[in-house]
Amino acid sequence: MLAGLSDILSALALAAFAGVALWLLARPRSRMLVLMPAPRWLAIAAAATAAWCGALYVWSPGSSQALVVQALRDLAMLGWLRMTFWSPSAPMSRPLRLVLRLLMTISGAMLLVGGAAHWRHGAEAAEWLGSTLAISAMIVATGGLLIVDGAVRRAGAGLRMPVMAVAGGFAMLWSYELNVQLIGALTDKPASTLIHLLPAVALLILPTFVVAAMDVGRERIRLSRTAAMRTLILIGAATYLILIGLVGALARLIGGDYGELAQGTFLIFALGAGGLLFLSARARAWLSVMISKHFFEHRYDYRAEWMRFTATLAQGDGEDDRNLHRRAAKALAELTGSPGALLMLPDALGAFRVAEQWHWPAGIEGEASLSLRSAFMLQETRHIVDLDAERRGRSSDEQDLAVPDWLLADPRAWVVVPVLHFHRMIAVVVLHRPPVSRALDWEDLDVLRIAGQQAASYLAESQSQAALSEAKRFDEFNRRFAFIMHDIKNLASQLNLLASNAERHADKPAFRADMVETLKISSGRLSDLLVRLSARERGKAAEAERTLVEPLLNAVAADANARRALFVGCQAGIAAWGDAGSIRQIVQHLVANAIDASPADTAVQVIAVAEQGRARIDVIDQGAGMTRAFIRDELFKPFVSTKEGGFGLGAFEALQLAQAMGGTIEVASEPGKGSNFTLWLPLADTRPGGAIDERIKKVAGQ
């Protein structure tokens, strides 16, 4: 059954490689030269592989005839490697050139001698030529792997990944054949199962020929650090299993109980190594350093590290969630494998003191700080300080960074990282020594410098937010004070008017009674203004309640009676939902402005009705009016006023108060025709059947 499957796979491989060879030859040479240096050699390699697959089909895998044709395939593959990865301008090194010549000589001799022997003696030649061909094939496979290794190392950045994948396919085929021959040599028996699967391996490398001739893969493909680590683990596990198998086979050949002894030894070794890695953080750190140093081009997986660094800064975990300073220290520490970190911030005098720590063992002295001189030096030089180098002493020509003694005396301190934002040092991070201490190299310095700048942007933004919040509190106080000043100005005007009238009417009992009432009202309003200056004053919207409109309008009319008699019309029982004091303040402001804008002999009307589920209060005057542009652009803009000495805050404050209660103010005005200010508020409820005076309807409809 296995032999039949091998024949089917050989036929498929023959047809596939023959088709690929014809397709490669049919491709435009100019186009192929853009994709690879030696396109014709790739077609030759495909054709030679097709001939080898034909030999597998005719004479079966592992036969001496197939090994002879395999020499032809190896010649084509070696020729493609030579022409693709080396050129006259970039020649092959002398050792590799000697190896290549030796391999091509062996392959040529196998092809000529083996072909001639089978031509003259037929199947009889296999008896005395088979072992020679097998050994030669092992030598060529081993040397071919060396050539592929040198070729991939020599490959420049301009060579496409699919082209290097073809070389990888050749290496896979040679590795498979080398293992087949080695197993046969060690066991003195041919690995028949693996030999019959040779056509399957050939089919596996077929896609690399196709992809290499297509316009894909111009960018280099690299495994991620995670995928590479898992691949290394799998390779290590496979190597362990292979070693167990080889040692067991060797023990069986020797005899005795050595097989069980070897298995027990390997088991103890595996359990000990696994336990050490699982329990010892130092062993894990050492293994990570060794793997990063010897298996990877760079120490850091920049994409993964940057994503983790940014995620740690943006959102913490548990107790670190709301503490940006601790998150910044944690992010920088995790970047370098440090188990802890200190973060120092400037105090009022400019010296940097420890403000936060992340997993720093034991305590820190309360006076632990960086002096002004050291802070200045770090800020100017932007130097990342390797404290071990400082402890060993620096040469006289290097700068003295004035590192404090407490930091040098603490062996846990490893690196000092200045956190700079636009040439201003806003923090300093001290990293704890990692489990496996090492010297800093250029890659560590670059990563810490860039990461420090990124952390600085977060810290600077946080400081800006804190400063903005404080500025907003001052702004809120200033805004409240400006409104208070506006109301005080109105009260002062009212008291001045009262004082001037008192000179003429002080002897009248009725005037004195009105004056006492006005003084009481003014005193109450001054007390309210002082309360509004308090930072603990509740917002107006929080004091909303059912407020009857008619008593409120009558009170406003009574206050304004000294200046102008008002015509007040109100729908019976109408109630608005809002704060009574705020509604009264809005209406008082609108009435005061209407009185100021109207001639002395004209009336000011205040009308309140329920309309479309809302309370509508109109303040109507017959004054000079306003243009639409003034209403749109300047009326409700703070600090803009048409009155001499005015603050320009009345209309703005009135609109703010109305909007805080869920209402608004609407204005209709034309120059020379007066103005109509309409206050809209949420309607609390209305009494059914409440009659509305016809005059009110008429005036409200204007």
MOZI-V118667 format. One record per pair of residues at least 4 apart in sequence whose ideal C-beta (glycine too) atoms are under 7 Angstrom apart, sorted by the first residue. I is the first residue (numbers start at 1). GAP is how many residues later the second one is. D is the distance in whole Angstrom. If there is no record, write none. Layout:
BEGIN
I:GAP:D / I:GAP:D
END
This chain:
BEGIN
1:4:6 / 2:4:6 / 2:191:7 / 2:194:5 / 3:4:7 / 3:193:6 / 4:4:7 / 5:4:6 / 6:4:6 / 6:55:6 / 6:190:4 / 6:193:6 / 7:4:6 / 7:50:6 / 8:4:6 / 9:4:6 / 9:190:4 / 9:191:5 / 9:194:7 / 10:4:6 / 10:43:6 / 10:46:4 / 10:47:4 / 10:189:4 / 11:4:6 / 11:46:5 / 12:4:6 / 12:191:7 / 13:4:6 / 13:40:4 / 13:186:5 / 13:189:5 / 13:190:5 / 14:4:6 / 14:36:6 / 14:39:4 / 14:40:5 / 14:43:6 / 15:4:6 / 16:4:6 / 16:187:7 / 16:190:5 / 17:4:6 / 17:29:5 / 17:32:5 / 17:33:4 / 17:36:6 / 17:189:7 / 18:4:7 / 18:32:4 / 19:4:6 / 20:4:6 / 20:26:5 / 20:186:7 / 20:189:5 / 20:190:6 / 21:4:6 / 21:22:5 / 21:25:4 / 21:26:4 / 21:29:6 / 22:4:6 / 23:4:7 / 24:15:7 / 24:18:6 / 24:19:4 / 24:22:6 / 24:189:6 / 25:18:5 / 27:4:6 / 27:5:5 / 27:186:6 / 28:4:7 / 29:4:6 / 29:10:7 / 32:4:7 / 32:7:3 / 32:181:7 / 33:6:6 / 35:125:7 / 35:178:7 / 35:180:7 / 36:6:7 / 36:48:6 / 36:127:5 / 36:176:6 / 37:46:7 / 37:47:5 / 37:50:7 / 38:4:7 / 38:42:6 / 38:45:4 / 38:46:5 / 39:4:7 / 40:4:6 / 41:4:6 / 41:38:6 / 41:39:4 / 41:42:5 / 42:4:7 / 42:38:6 / 42:167:7 / 42:170:7 / 43:4:6 / 44:4:6 / 44:32:5 / 45:4:6 / 45:31:4 / 45:32:5 / 45:35:5 / 46:4:6 / 46:163:5 / 47:4:7 / 48:4:7 / 48:24:5 / 48:25:4 / 48:28:4 / 49:4:6 / 49:24:5 / 49:153:7 / 50:4:6 / 51:4:7 / 51:18:6 / 51:21:6 / 52:4:7 / 52:17:5 / 52:18:6 / 52:21:4 / 53:4:7 / 53:146:6 / 53:149:6 / 54:4:6 / 55:4:6 / 55:10:6 / 55:11:4 / 55:14:4 / 56:4:7 / 56:5:5 / 56:10:5 / 56:142:6 / 56:143:6 / 59:4:4 / 59:6:4 / 59:7:5 / 61:5:6 / 61:134:5 / 61:135:6 / 61:137:5 / 61:138:7 / 62:4:7 / 62:128:6 / 62:133:4 / 63:63:7 / 64:4:7 / 64:50:7 / 64:61:7 / 64:62:4 / 64:65:6 / 64:66:5 / 64:69:6 / 65:4:7 / 65:53:6 / 66:4:6 / 67:47:7 / 67:66:4 / 67:67:7 / 67:70:6 / 68:42:6 / 68:43:6 / 68:46:4 / 68:47:6 / 68:50:7 / 68:65:7 / 69:4:7 / 70:4:6 / 70:67:6 / 71:4:7 / 71:36:4 / 71:39:4 / 71:40:4 / 71:43:7 / 72:4:7 / 72:39:5 / 73:4:6 / 74:4:6 / 74:33:5 / 74:66:5 / 74:70:7 / 75:4:6 / 75:29:6 / 75:32:5 / 75:33:7 / 76:4:7 / 77:4:7 / 77:93:5 / 78:4:6 / 78:22:6 / 78:25:6 / 78:26:6 / 78:66:7 / 78:69:7 / 79:4:6 / 80:4:6 / 81:4:6 / 81:66:5 / 81:67:7 / 81:70:5 / 81:86:6 / 82:4:6 / 82:18:6 / 84:79:7 / 85:66:4 / 85:69:5 / 85:70:6 / 86:4:6 / 86:5:6 / 86:6:4 / 86:68:7 / 92:4:5 / 92:5:5 / 92:8:7 / 93:4:7 / 94:4:7 / 95:4:7 / 96:4:6 / 96:51:7 / 96:54:5 / 97:4:6 / 98:4:6 / 99:4:6 / 99:44:5 / 99:47:6 / 99:48:7 / 100:4:6 / 100:47:6 / 101:4:6 / 102:4:6 / 102:41:7 / 103:4:6 / 103:37:5 / 103:40:4 / 103:41:7 / 104:4:6 / 105:4:6 / 106:4:6 / 106:30:5 / 106:33:6 / 106:34:6 / 107:4:6 / 107:33:6 / 108:4:6 / 109:4:6 / 110:4:5 / 110:23:6 / 110:26:5 / 111:4:6 / 112:4:6 / 113:4:6 / 114:4:6 / 114:15:6 / 114:19:6 / 115:4:6 / 116:4:6 / 117:4:6 / 117:8:4 / 117:12:5 / 118:4:6 / 118:7:5 / 121:4:4 / 125:4:5 / 126:4:5 / 129:4:6 / 130:4:6 / 131:4:6 / 132:4:6 / 133:4:6 / 134:4:7 / 134:47:6 / 135:4:7 / 136:4:6 / 137:4:6 / 137:40:6 / 137:44:6 / 138:4:6 / 138:40:6 / 138:43:5 / 139:4:6 / 140:4:6 / 141:4:7 / 141:33:4 / 141:36:5 / 141:37:4 / 142:36:6 / 143:4:6 / 144:4:6 / 144:26:7 / 144:30:4 / 145:4:6 / 145:26:6 / 145:29:6 / 145:30:7 / 146:4:6 / 147:4:6 / 148:4:6 / 148:19:5 / 148:22:6 / 148:23:4 / 149:4:6 / 150:4:6 / 151:4:7 / 151:16:6 / 152:12:6 / 152:15:6 / 155:4:5 / 155:9:6 / 157:63:7 / 159:4:6 / 159:5:6 / 160:57:5 / 160:58:6 / 161:4:6 / 161:56:5 / 161:59:6 / 161:60:5 / 162:46:7 / 162:49:4 / 162:50:4 / 162:54:7 / 162:55:4 / 163:49:5 / 164:4:6 / 165:4:6 / 165:43:5 / 165:46:7 / 165:47:7 / 166:4:7 / 166:42:5 / 166:43:6 / 166:46:5 / 167:4:6 / 168:4:6 / 169:4:7 / 169:36:3 / 169:39:4 / 170:4:6 / 171:4:6 / 172:4:6 / 172:33:6 / 173:4:6 / 173:28:6 / 173:29:7 / 173:32:6 / 174:4:6 / 175:4:6 / 176:4:6 / 176:25:5 / 177:4:6 / 178:4:6 / 179:4:6 / 180:4:7 / 180:11:5 / 180:14:5 / 180:15:6 / 181:4:6 / 182:4:6 / 183:4:6 / 183:8:4 / 184:5:7 / 184:6:5 / 184:7:6 / 186:63:7 / 190:5:6 / 191:4:6 / 192:4:6 / 193:4:7 / 197:4:6 / 198:4:7 / 199:4:6 / 200:4:7 / 207:4:6 / 208:4:6 / 209:4:7 / 210:4:7 / 211:5:6 / 211:6:7 / 217:4:7 / 223:4:4 / 223:5:5 / 224:4:7 / 225:4:6 / 225:76:3 / 225:79:6 / 226:4:6 / 227:4:6 / 228:4:6 / 229:4:7 / 230:4:6 / 231:4:6 / 232:4:6 / 232:59:7 / 232:63:7 / 233:4:6 / 234:4:6 / 235:4:6 / 236:4:6 / 237:4:7 / 238:4:6 / 239:4:6 / 240:4:7 / 241:4:6 / 242:4:6 / 243:4:6 / 244:4:6 / 244:19:7 / 244:22:5 / 245:4:6 / 246:4:6 / 247:4:6 / 247:15:4 / 248:4:6 / 248:11:5 / 248:14:6 / 248:15:7 / 249:4:7 / 250:4:6 / 251:7:4 / 251:8:4 / 251:11:5 / 252:7:6 / 254:4:6 / 257:4:6 / 258:4:6 / 259:4:6 / 260:4:6 / 261:4:6 / 262:4:6 / 263:4:6 / 264:4:6 / 265:4:6 / 266:4:6 / 267:4:6 / 268:4:6 / 269:4:6 / 270:4:6 / 271:4:6 / 272:4:6 / 273:4:6 / 274:4:6 / 275:4:6 / 276:4:5 / 276:7:5 / 277:6:6 / 277:7:6 / 277:10:7 / 280:4:7 / 281:4:6 / 281:154:5 / 282:4:6 / 282:153:4 / 282:154:6 / 283:4:6 / 284:4:6 / 285:4:6 / 285:52:6 / 285:149:6 / 285:150:4 / 285:151:4 / 286:4:6 / 286:150:5 / 287:4:6 / 288:4:6 / 289:4:6 / 289:147:5 / 289:149:7 / 290:4:6 / 291:4:5 / 292:4:5 / 292:7:5 / 298:145:6 / 299:144:5 / 300:5:5 / 300:143:7 / 300:147:6 / 301:4:6 / 302:4:6 / 303:4:6 / 304:4:6 / 305:4:6 / 305:30:6 / 306:4:6 / 307:4:6 / 308:4:6 / 308:26:7 / 309:4:7 / 309:22:5 / 309:26:6 / 309:142:6 / 310:4:6 / 311:4:7 / 312:15:6 / 312:18:6 / 312:19:4 / 312:22:7 / 313:14:6 / 313:15:6 / 313:18:5 / 313:142:6 / 313:145:5 / 315:6:7 / 316:4:3 / 316:5:4 / 316:7:7 / 316:11:5 / 317:4:7 / 320:6:5 / 320:7:5 / 320:10:6 / 323:4:6 / 323:33:7 / 324:4:6 / 324:134:6 / 324:135:7 / 324:138:5 / 325:4:7 / 325:18:5 / 325:30:6 / 325:31:4 / 326:4:6 / 326:30:5 / 326:32:5 / 327:4:6 / 328:4:7 / 328:15:6 / 328:127:5 / 328:130:7 / 328:131:6 / 329:4:6 / 329:12:4 / 329:13:7 / 329:14:4 / 329:27:6 / 329:28:7 / 329:29:4 / 329:100:6 / 330:4:6 / 330:11:7 / 330:28:5 / 331:4:7 / 331:124:6 / 332:9:6 / 332:85:6 / 332:97:5 / 332:99:7 / 332:119:6 / 332:123:6 / 333:5:4 / 333:7:6 / 333:8:4 / 333:25:6 / 333:98:6 / 333:99:7 / 335:112:6 / 335:116:6 / 336:95:6 / 336:98:7 / 336:108:7 / 337:97:5 / 338:76:7 / 338:93:4 / 338:94:5 / 338:96:5 / 339:20:6 / 339:93:5 / 339:95:7 / 340:18:6 / 340:19:4 / 340:20:4 / 340:21:7 / 340:92:4 / 341:17:5 / 341:19:7 / 341:88:6 / 341:89:7 / 341:90:5 / 341:91:6 / 342:12:5 / 342:15:5 / 342:18:6 / 342:22:7 / 342:87:7 / 342:88:4 / 343:12:6 / 343:13:4 / 343:84:6 / 343:86:5 / 344:8:4 / 344:9:6 / 344:10:5 / 344:11:6 / 344:26:6 / 344:83:6 / 344:84:4 / 345:7:7 / 345:8:7 / 345:10:4 / 345:82:6 / 346:4:6 / 346:5:7 / 346:6:5 / 347:4:6 / 347:6:5 / 350:22:5 / 350:25:7 / 351:18:5 / 351:19:6 / 351:20:6 / 351:21:6 / 351:24:7 / 352:17:6 / 352:18:4 / 352:23:6 / 352:76:5 / 353:16:4 / 354:10:5 / 354:14:5 / 357:7:7 / 360:4:7 / 360:72:6 / 364:4:5 / 365:41:6 / 368:38:5 / 370:4:5 / 370:5:5 / 370:34:6 / 370:58:6 / 371:4:7 / 371:31:6 / 371:33:7 / 372:4:6 / 373:4:6 / 373:29:5 / 374:4:6 / 374:27:6 / 374:28:4 / 374:29:6 / 374:30:6 / 375:4:6 / 375:50:7 / 376:4:6 / 377:4:6 / 377:22:7 / 377:24:5 / 377:25:6 / 378:5:6 / 378:23:7 / 378:40:4 / 378:47:6 / 378:50:7 / 379:39:7 / 379:46:4 / 381:18:6 / 382:36:6 / 382:38:6 / 383:18:6 / 384:31:6 / 384:33:6 / 384:61:5 / 384:64:5 / 384:65:6 / 385:5:6 / 385:16:6 / 385:18:6 / 385:30:7 / 385:31:4 / 386:4:7 / 386:29:6 / 386:54:5 / 387:4:6 / 387:20:7 / 387:21:7 / 387:26:5 / 387:27:6 / 387:28:7 / 387:29:7 / 388:4:7 / 389:5:7 / 390:4:7 / 390:13:5 / 390:18:6 / 391:17:6 / 394:4:5 / 403:4:6 / 403:5:6 / 405:4:6 / 406:4:7 / 407:6:5 / 407:23:7 / 412:20:5 / 412:21:6 / 413:17:5 / 414:17:5 / 414:18:6 / 414:19:4 / 415:16:4 / 415:25:7 / 416:12:6 / 416:14:6 / 417:12:5 / 417:14:7 / 417:31:5 / 417:35:5 / 418:7:5 / 418:10:6 / 418:34:7 / 419:6:7 / 419:7:6 / 419:8:4 / 419:9:7 / 419:10:6 / 419:33:5 / 419:36:6 / 419:37:5 / 419:40:7 / 420:4:7 / 420:5:5 / 420:32:7 / 420:33:6 / 420:36:6 / 421:5:5 / 421:35:4 / 421:36:6 / 421:39:4 / 426:30:6 / 426:33:5 / 426:34:6 / 426:37:7 / 427:32:6 / 433:4:6 / 440:4:4 / 440:5:6 / 442:4:6 / 443:4:6 / 444:4:6 / 445:4:6 / 446:4:6 / 447:4:6 / 448:4:6 / 449:4:7 / 450:4:7 / 451:4:6 / 452:4:6 / 453:4:7 / 455:4:6 / 456:4:6 / 457:4:6 / 458:4:6 / 459:4:6 / 460:4:6 / 461:4:6 / 462:4:7 / 463:4:6 / 464:4:6 / 465:4:6 / 466:4:7 / 467:4:6 / 468:4:6 / 469:4:7 / 470:4:7 / 471:4:6 / 472:4:6 / 473:4:7 / 474:4:6 / 475:4:6 / 476:4:6 / 477:4:6 / 478:4:6 / 479:4:7 / 480:4:6 / 480:52:6 / 480:53:6 / 481:4:6 / 481:52:7 / 482:4:7 / 482:165:7 / 482:167:6 / 483:4:7 / 483:166:6 / 483:170:5 / 484:4:6 / 484:45:5 / 484:48:6 / 484:49:6 / 485:4:6 / 485:162:6 / 486:4:7 / 486:161:5 / 486:163:4 / 486:164:6 / 486:167:7 / 487:4:6 / 487:42:6 / 488:4:6 / 488:41:7 / 489:4:6 / 489:158:7 / 490:4:6 / 490:102:6 / 491:4:6 / 491:31:5 / 491:34:6 / 491:35:7 / 492:4:6 / 493:4:6 / 494:4:6 / 494:28:6 / 495:4:6 / 495:27:6 / 496:4:6 / 497:4:6 / 497:65:7 / 497:66:7 / 498:4:6 / 498:17:6 / 498:20:6 / 498:64:7 / 501:4:6 / 502:4:5 / 502:13:6 / 505:6:4 / 506:5:7 / 506:6:7 / 508:4:7 / 509:4:6 / 510:4:7 / 511:4:6 / 512:4:6 / 513:4:7 / 514:4:6 / 514:48:7 / 515:4:6 / 516:4:7 / 517:4:6 / 518:4:6 / 518:44:6 / 519:4:6 / 520:4:6 / 521:4:6 / 521:38:6 / 522:4:6 / 523:4:7 / 524:4:6 / 525:4:6 / 526:4:7 / 527:4:7 / 528:4:6 / 531:6:6 / 532:5:6 / 538:4:5 / 538:5:6 / 539:121:7 / 540:39:5 / 540:42:5 / 540:117:6 / 540:120:5 / 540:121:6 / 541:119:5 / 541:120:6 / 543:36:4 / 544:33:6 / 544:34:5 / 544:35:6 / 544:117:6 / 546:29:5 / 546:31:6 / 546:138:4 / 547:5:7 / 547:28:6 / 547:29:5 / 547:31:6 / 547:33:5 / 547:36:6 / 548:4:7 / 548:27:5 / 549:4:6 / 549:21:6 / 549:25:5 / 549:26:7 / 549:27:6 / 549:59:5 / 549:66:6 / 549:68:7 / 550:4:6 / 550:20:4 / 550:24:7 / 551:4:6 / 552:4:7 / 552:28:6 / 552:31:6 / 552:32:5 / 553:4:6 / 553:15:5 / 553:17:6 / 553:34:7 / 553:53:6 / 553:55:6 / 554:4:6 / 554:14:7 / 555:4:7 / 555:29:7 / 556:4:6 / 556:28:6 / 556:31:5 / 556:32:5 / 556:35:6 / 557:4:6 / 557:9:4 / 557:11:5 / 559:29:7 / 560:4:6 / 560:6:6 / 560:31:6 / 560:35:7 / 561:4:6 / 563:32:6 / 564:31:5 / 564:40:6 / 566:25:7 / 566:38:5 / 566:40:6 / 567:36:5 / 567:38:5 / 568:38:5 / 569:38:5 / 569:124:6 / 569:126:7 / 569:127:4 / 569:130:7 / 570:4:6 / 570:38:4 / 571:37:6 / 571:38:5 / 571:39:6 / 571:119:6 / 571:121:5 / 572:115:6 / 572:118:4 / 572:119:6 / 573:113:6 / 573:114:4 / 573:117:5 / 574:34:6 / 574:36:5 / 574:41:6 / 574:112:6 / 575:109:4 / 575:110:6 / 576:7:6 / 576:39:4 / 576:105:4 / 576:106:7 / 576:107:6 / 576:108:6 / 577:104:7 / 577:105:4 / 577:106:7 / 577:107:4 / 578:4:6 / 578:5:5 / 578:83:4 / 578:85:7 / 578:103:5 / 578:104:7 / 579:4:7 / 579:82:6 / 580:4:6 / 581:4:6 / 582:4:6 / 582:75:5 / 582:79:6 / 583:4:6 / 583:98:7 / 584:4:6 / 585:4:6 / 585:72:7 / 586:4:6 / 586:68:5 / 586:71:6 / 586:72:6 / 586:93:6 / 587:4:6 / 587:30:6 / 587:32:7 / 587:92:7 / 588:4:6 / 589:4:6 / 589:61:5 / 589:65:5 / 590:4:6 / 590:29:4 / 590:64:7 / 590:87:5 / 591:4:6 / 591:13:6 / 591:15:7 / 591:28:6 / 592:4:6 / 593:4:6 / 593:57:7 / 594:4:6 / 594:10:5 / 594:25:5 / 594:27:4 / 594:29:7 / 595:9:6 / 597:24:5 / 597:26:3 / 597:27:6 / 597:78:7 / 598:4:5 / 598:6:6 / 598:23:4 / 598:24:6 / 598:25:4 / 602:20:4 / 604:17:5 / 605:15:4 / 605:94:6 / 606:13:6 / 607:11:4 / 607:89:6 / 607:92:5 / 607:93:5 / 608:7:7 / 608:8:7 / 608:9:5 / 609:7:5 / 609:83:6 / 609:87:7 / 609:91:5 / 610:5:6 / 610:73:6 / 610:76:5 / 611:5:5 / 613:70:6 / 614:66:5 / 614:67:6 / 614:68:6 / 614:69:5 / 615:66:5 / 615:68:5 / 616:62:6 / 616:64:6 / 617:62:4 / 618:58:6 / 618:60:5 / 618:82:6 / 619:58:5 / 620:54:7 / 620:56:5 / 620:79:7 / 620:82:7 / 621:53:5 / 621:54:6 / 622:52:4 / 623:51:5 / 623:52:6 / 624:47:7 / 624:48:7 / 625:44:5 / 625:45:5 / 625:46:5 / 625:47:6 / 625:48:5 / 625:49:6 / 625:50:6 / 626:4:5 / 626:5:6 / 626:9:7 / 626:43:4 / 626:45:7 / 626:49:6 / 627:44:6 / 628:4:6 / 629:4:6 / 630:4:5 / 630:5:6 / 631:4:5 / 631:36:5 / 631:38:6 / 634:6:5 / 635:16:6 / 635:32:7 / 636:15:5 / 636:16:5 / 636:19:5 / 637:15:7 / 638:10:6 / 638:11:6 / 638:14:4 / 639:9:5 / 640:8:5 / 641:5:3 / 641:6:6 / 641:7:3 / 649:4:5 / 650:4:6 / 651:4:6 / 652:4:6 / 653:4:6 / 654:4:6 / 654:11:6 / 655:4:6 / 655:10:5 / 656:4:6 / 657:4:7 / 658:5:4 / 658:6:6 / 658:7:5 / 658:21:6 / 659:4:7 / 659:5:6 / 661:20:6 / 662:20:5 / 663:16:7 / 663:17:5 / 663:18:4 / 663:19:7 / 664:16:5 / 665:12:6 / 665:13:7 / 665:14:6 / 666:12:4 / 666:14:7 / 667:8:7 / 667:10:6 / 668:8:5 / 669:6:4 / 669:7:7 / 676:26:7 / 686:4:6 / 692:4:5 / 692:5:6 / 694:4:6 / 695:4:6 / 696:4:6 / 697:4:6
END
